[in-house]
Amino acid sequence: MLRLDPQALVGNAAMADFAPHTPTRCAIPQNVYARVMAYDERAFPGIKPTRIEDFFDTARFPGKRAVQHGPDGILEWALLAEGVPPEQVYGLLSTDRGLRLAFRKLDTIRDDILWWDDPAQPAQMLAEGHAVMASGFNGRFFDVARRGAVPVDIAWDGRIIGTEVWAIPATTETAGLARRFLVHALQPAIMARFSERIPYGPARKSAFERIGLNPETGIPMRVHLPNAPQHGGRALVRDAAWYANTRALRQRRFQSWLDQEE
């Protein structure tokens, strides 16, 4: 990827408008999404699941859980459910002890997991009654709830916040045009218009107060964004370096855990 000059694209004063440690040399954030726990309200007419511990509590909240077929996200949740503070999760998952603790927690819901591979599936599994809880991306669950056919709600505790970024391939012949586009796309007003249409939050703090109603549905969008200040509970920022450095190990340990079923 080409090295970018963030100050030239957004100005020196605007750098503090982004989250700490962003932008990087080769990427500038555009929006924020989250992996969240969602549930079918029909399955829990009384007490609702509100904490990530509830995802692992099949006694109080019985039913199938839709989980991505892989270690991503669920390992972090397992440690949170064991009481590990968010700021310690990735450090502990970098150790054998942390991985063993996470997979032991997964053992507690092994018989209640339905695996998904396509990000569209967890919302569908809730809507069709195959699962009562699901891990997935907040935008997918918002879309199901917006259509109103099924009462799906999000429990924001334990959300894992990720960032989508802009980058320019090193081989491009139109780098100048790409940079001009980024100058436009990174304006707070443009980010706000994006978040009015899709429930992913703006990467710039100053864009948040500009967000209004969805132009098609009239839904006020701020409350549905992962970085909305009113969301309580714990949150993790997805550690991209940890994901890159532990990919092979995570997959190997996950496959070993899966093979224990056979």
Residue, then its C-alpha position, 0 to 999 in steps of 0.5 A: m500500500l502507498r504511504l499516505d500523508p494524513q495531515a495533508l488529507v485532513g489537516n493537522a488540526a483534524m488528526a485529534d478528531f480520530a481515535p488514538h493511534t489512527p490514522t496509520r502510515c498506510a490507512i485512514p479510518q472511515n467508519v466503525y462497526a461492532r461484533v455484538m450479541a443479539y437475541d430474539e425477544r420472543a425467546f425471553p419474554g421476561i428477563k432479557p440477556t444484557r451481559i456477555e455472561d448471558f451468552f454462556d448461561t444456558a440455564r437462565f437463557p436456554g436455546k441455541r447460539a449462532v456463532q461464527h465458525g472460527p475463533d474470531g470474537i468468541l475467544e474474547w467473549a469467553l474471557l470477558a464472561e470469565g471476568v477478565p477486564p477488557e484491557q487485559v483480554y488480548g494480553l491473556l489470549s496471547t498466552d497458553r493459559g488464556l487460550r485454555l481458559a477461553f476454550r474451557k468456557l466454550d465447552t460450556i455451550r458446545d452442545d448449544i452452538l450453531w455455526w455460521d460462515d456467512p455474515a448474513q446467516p446469524a440474523q437469519m437464524l434468529a429470524e427463522g427461530h433456529a437460534v435464540m442468541a447470535s454473534g454477528f455484526n450490528g448492521r445485520f441485526f439492525d436490518v432485521a429489526r428495522r424490517g419489523a418482522v422479528p423482534v431482534d434486539i442487541a445487547w451492547d455489552g462485550r461489543i468488539i469494535g472494529t474500523e474500516v479503513w481507506a488505503i491506496p494500492a501501491t500499484t495504482e496509476t491513479a494515486g492522485l485521483a484516489r487522494r482527492f477522493l479521500v479528501h472528500a470522503l473523510q469530511p465529517a459531513i460525508m461521514a455523517r451522511f454515510s452513518e445515516r444510511i448504514p448503522y456504522g459510526p463515523a471514524r471522526k468524532s466531529a461527525f457524530e453530532r451531524i448524524g440525523l435521520n435515515p433518509e428512507t425510513g426516518i429512523p434516528m440513527r445515532v443510537h444504533l451506532p456502535n460508538a454511540p455514547q449511550h451504550g453501556g457495558r464493556a467494549l473492546v477495540r479489535d486488536a488488528a496486530w494480535y489478529a495478524n500475529t496469532r492467526a495460525l495459532r488461533q486456527r490450530r487451537f480452534q480446530s483442535w477444540l472442534d475435533q474433540e467433538e468427534 
